[in-house]
Amino acid sequence: MSQQKQKSQIIDDEDPVTPWIKGSFQAARGVRDILPNEQKFWQFARQAAEEIARIFGFRRIDVPTFENAALFDRSIGSQTDIIAKELYLISGKDEIETTDKLLALRPEFTAGIARAYIENGLQFWPQPIKLFTIGSVFRHEKPQKGRYREHFQIDFEILGDDSAKADAWIILSCWELLTVLGIKNIEIQINSLGNAESQEKYRKKLKSYYKPLLTKLCSTCLERYEKNILRILDCKEVSCIKHKENAPTTIDNLNDASKKHFMAVLNFLDSFNVAYSLNPYIVRGLDYYTHTAFEILVSNAKEDKDQLKGAHHQLAIGGGGRYDDLMKQIGGNATCGVGVALGLDRLVEIMKKQKVQVKHQSHTEIFVSGIGARALTRAKNLVLDLLRAGFATEFAPDKPSFRSQLKTANKLEANYTIIIGEREAHDNTCIIRDMKSGIQEDVSCDELVSILNERLR
Ligand code: AMP
């Protein structure tokens, strides 16, 4: 036995799912492949998101994977973790790389969509504009289960609508999407940060509250105290969580306009039967939020406790809120907006964990078998007809016998095999074999497409 042969046998002996990686490349840290056998969940979730987008009036937009880094810096905020620690900077080879010209992979969608809105004059289209997108975003985070450096988000945004209905519409869209996906144990936690005036007052109060506690905070929170005090409320360190409990809340510091907006949002949610709870400490990680801020969580099974790091056994699957000052911040006319991002990777993870039944779509619907020269010619024509009629069709002309062809059809999990022998080729007929029951029937080739349409569509 040659050395080469020995080696290939060793590979064949291994679990086919485990790639042979010795001496070959591996995916970069924090990213992963989504293999064909997982795709049914992803496809189901993407299709559901597209359908929800359609019925709620969101139109598809695609924005570039990378933008000028300054856009993210200006909108998300230079002191946020996403910008300060997690932004992937890339070098454009033909640019002189001054700080202004650096490019960055998108760490989220809202900034790019807001830029596209301004740049393409969408403010002159009839308002409001509801936009939707799906794609990957990049964050240089510490990789761990459920946290990737490239992950996928579903994003809904409503621009040019300052009404409370728009906030509720965004949350309702998510609620409906999660219902369609069959995800259980959802919790929507909501808060209001108020408008700029309320936020300024609140920041001052928070500063005076934390001033005497500075020695008891973690080192990151000391920095946050100086640069972005709201983020102290997001800290997961036990010592900082403890002091959060007595901290002033945003809700208690809303001015009248902010209070009115928030009450109206809650009112809409009540009318839409969306269950929510108030969480006065939700501030979200990004600088651009005003008024409504919310997170969508799913309660997890006990075995997940370890990886949740004290997050009350809940996993964040989405979050969003209102950002009325963002457009001005990045050079546009004052335009209000509200949006949400749902983590597609986590939706899929939870669908699997909660054993959501996703219809298994057979990859191959029809297998065509033709034995004999004349039958094979006829089979080739039929394959083309069936492909053009929209059926996922396969055939295996290199397999010499009917038996081996049928074996291939079984392996491909075809729903039906169309059998053509010499007699059928001569009569312009074929045999339809139901691969589950094994029942066979003779039909005319002219009727085949309509018969298959009836059975498969
Ligand atoms: P964020 O913009 O950070 O609120 O993210 C929105 C949603 O994306 C979160 O609720 C998560 O479901 C998901 N998400 C955020 N970061 C990651 C990550 N590193 N890996 C996987 N999913 C993520």
Residues whose N, C-alpha, C, O or C-beta is under 5 A from the ligand:
A	BS01	AMP	E141 G146 R147 Y148 R149 H151 A316 I317 G318 G319 A341 L342 G343 D345 R346
